[in-house]
Amino acid sequence: MVSREHKRAALHEKLQLLRSITNSHALNKTSIIVDASKYIEELKEKVERLNQDIAAAQSSNDQNPLPMVTVETLEKGFLINVFSEKSCPGLLVSILEAFEELGLNVLEARVSCTESFRLQAVGGENEEQSESIDAQVVKQAVLQAIKNWSQNSDQQE
């Protein structure tokens, strides 16, 4: 009897963990599993999109490849990733100016600029902003900032 109760408790604990990981609000086992299945499908789609972005970035590699950009929508804002295999002096300033123009506040950021350029930032929309923006608008603004930075750095060389 103890074994059966222990197994039942362990199963319940695992279902609750699955529920929390997948952000499910379901209460019964079947619904939790269905939500988890949908969550896995969404993750597969994200991986596929990221792989396509990587393939596109690699195929367009020339002597001076531009940094790769991904933007994901979060509950309150965006997760912005920018990566380049080379150091990019001045790029951070250009990207932060683009955030400011969009009305995005940088809530959290990690930046590395030594041998490569890597930015991971969480940007939240300004409370006073009348219209909301989507991930595609953020990505286009960051790409434009990179393009402008690239043109400026090419002229200075």
C-alpha positions as CSV (number, residue, x, y, z in Angstrom):
1,M,0.0,0.0,0.0
2,V,2.8,2.4,0.8
3,S,4.4,1.7,-2.5
4,R,1.1,2.6,-4.4
5,E,0.7,5.8,-2.4
6,H,4.3,6.7,-3.0
7,K,3.9,6.1,-6.8
8,R,0.7,8.2,-6.9
9,A,2.4,11.1,-5.0
10,A,5.4,10.9,-7.3
11,L,3.2,11.0,-10.4
12,H,1.2,13.9,-9.0
13,E,4.5,15.8,-8.3
14,K,5.7,15.2,-11.8
15,L,2.4,16.3,-13.3
16,Q,2.6,19.5,-11.3
17,L,6.2,20.1,-12.4
18,L,5.1,19.5,-16.1
19,R,2.2,21.9,-15.5
20,S,4.5,24.7,-14.2
21,I,7.1,24.2,-16.9
22,T,4.6,24.5,-19.7
23,N,2.7,27.4,-18.0
24,S,-0.5,25.3,-18.0
25,H,-3.5,26.2,-16.0
26,A,-5.1,22.8,-16.5
27,L,-6.2,20.8,-13.5
28,N,-6.7,17.3,-14.8
29,K,-4.0,14.9,-16.0
30,T,-5.2,14.8,-19.6
31,S,-5.4,18.6,-20.0
32,I,-1.9,19.0,-18.5
33,I,-0.5,16.5,-21.0
34,V,-2.3,18.1,-23.9
35,D,-1.0,21.5,-22.9
36,A,2.5,20.0,-22.6
37,S,2.2,18.6,-26.1
38,K,1.2,22.0,-27.5
39,Y,4.1,23.6,-25.6
40,I,6.5,21.0,-27.2
41,E,5.2,21.8,-30.6
42,E,5.7,25.5,-30.0
43,L,9.3,24.9,-28.9
44,K,9.9,22.8,-32.1
45,E,8.6,25.7,-34.2
46,K,10.9,28.1,-32.4
47,V,13.9,25.8,-32.9
48,E,13.0,25.5,-36.6
49,R,12.7,29.3,-37.0
50,L,16.1,29.8,-35.2
51,N,17.7,27.2,-37.4
52,Q,16.3,29.0,-40.5
53,D,17.7,32.3,-39.1
54,I,21.1,30.7,-38.6
55,A,21.1,29.1,-42.0
56,A,20.1,32.5,-43.6
57,A,22.8,34.3,-41.7
58,Q,25.5,31.7,-42.6
59,S,24.5,31.7,-46.3
60,S,24.7,35.5,-46.5
61,N,28.2,35.4,-44.9
62,D,30.6,37.7,-46.8
63,Q,33.8,39.3,-45.7
64,N,32.0,41.5,-43.2
65,P,29.1,39.5,-41.8
66,L,26.5,41.5,-39.9
67,P,25.5,40.3,-36.4
68,M,22.6,37.8,-36.1
69,V,19.5,39.1,-34.3
70,T,16.6,37.2,-32.7
71,V,13.7,38.7,-30.8
72,E,11.2,36.7,-28.7
73,T,8.0,38.1,-27.1
74,L,7.9,37.7,-23.4
75,E,5.0,38.3,-21.0
76,K,6.0,41.9,-20.5
77,G,8.4,42.9,-23.2
78,F,11.0,41.2,-25.4
79,L,14.1,39.1,-25.2
80,I,16.6,40.5,-27.7
81,N,19.7,38.5,-28.7
82,V,22.5,40.0,-30.9
83,F,25.6,38.0,-31.8
84,S,28.6,38.6,-34.0
85,E,31.7,36.5,-34.3
86,K,33.8,39.6,-34.2
87,S,34.1,42.6,-31.9
88,C,31.9,45.5,-32.9
89,P,33.0,48.8,-31.4
90,G,30.1,51.2,-31.1
91,L,27.4,48.7,-31.9
92,L,26.0,48.7,-28.4
93,V,25.4,52.4,-28.5
94,S,23.5,52.1,-31.8
95,I,21.3,49.3,-30.5
96,L,20.5,51.2,-27.3
97,E,19.6,54.3,-29.3
98,A,17.2,52.1,-31.4
99,F,15.6,50.8,-28.1
100,E,15.2,54.4,-27.0
101,E,13.5,55.4,-30.3
102,L,11.1,52.5,-29.9
103,G,10.3,53.5,-26.4
104,L,11.8,50.2,-25.0
105,N,13.3,50.3,-21.5
106,V,16.2,47.9,-20.9
107,L,15.1,45.9,-17.9
108,E,18.1,43.5,-17.9
109,A,21.1,43.1,-20.1
110,R,24.2,41.0,-20.5
111,V,26.9,42.2,-23.0
112,S,30.3,40.9,-24.1
113,C,32.4,42.8,-26.5
114,T,35.9,41.3,-26.2
115,E,36.6,38.8,-29.1
116,S,33.0,38.7,-30.2
117,F,29.9,40.8,-29.7
118,R,27.1,39.3,-27.7
119,L,24.1,41.1,-26.3
120,Q,21.2,39.5,-24.5
121,A,18.7,42.1,-23.3
122,V,15.2,42.1,-21.9
123,G,13.3,45.2,-23.1
124,G,10.0,46.3,-21.7
125,E,7.6,48.8,-23.3
126,N,7.3,52.3,-21.9
127,E,4.1,52.7,-19.8
128,E,3.3,56.0,-21.5
129,Q,3.5,54.5,-25.0
130,S,0.1,54.7,-26.7
131,E,0.4,51.8,-29.2
132,S,2.1,48.5,-28.5
133,I,4.9,47.1,-30.6
134,D,5.5,43.5,-31.7
135,A,8.7,41.4,-31.9
136,Q,9.0,42.0,-35.7
137,V,9.1,45.8,-35.2
138,V,11.8,45.4,-32.5
139,K,13.8,43.1,-34.8
140,Q,13.6,45.4,-37.7
141,A,14.7,48.4,-35.6
142,V,17.7,46.5,-34.3
143,L,18.6,45.3,-37.8
144,Q,18.4,48.9,-39.0
145,A,20.6,50.1,-36.2
146,I,23.1,47.4,-37.1
147,K,23.0,48.4,-40.8
148,N,23.5,52.1,-39.9
149,W,26.4,51.2,-37.6
150,S,27.9,49.0,-40.3
151,Q,27.7,51.8,-42.9
152,N,29.2,54.3,-40.4
153,S,32.0,52.0,-39.4
154,D,32.8,51.2,-43.1
155,Q,33.1,54.9,-43.9
156,Q,35.5,55.4,-41.0
157,E,37.9,52.7,-42.2
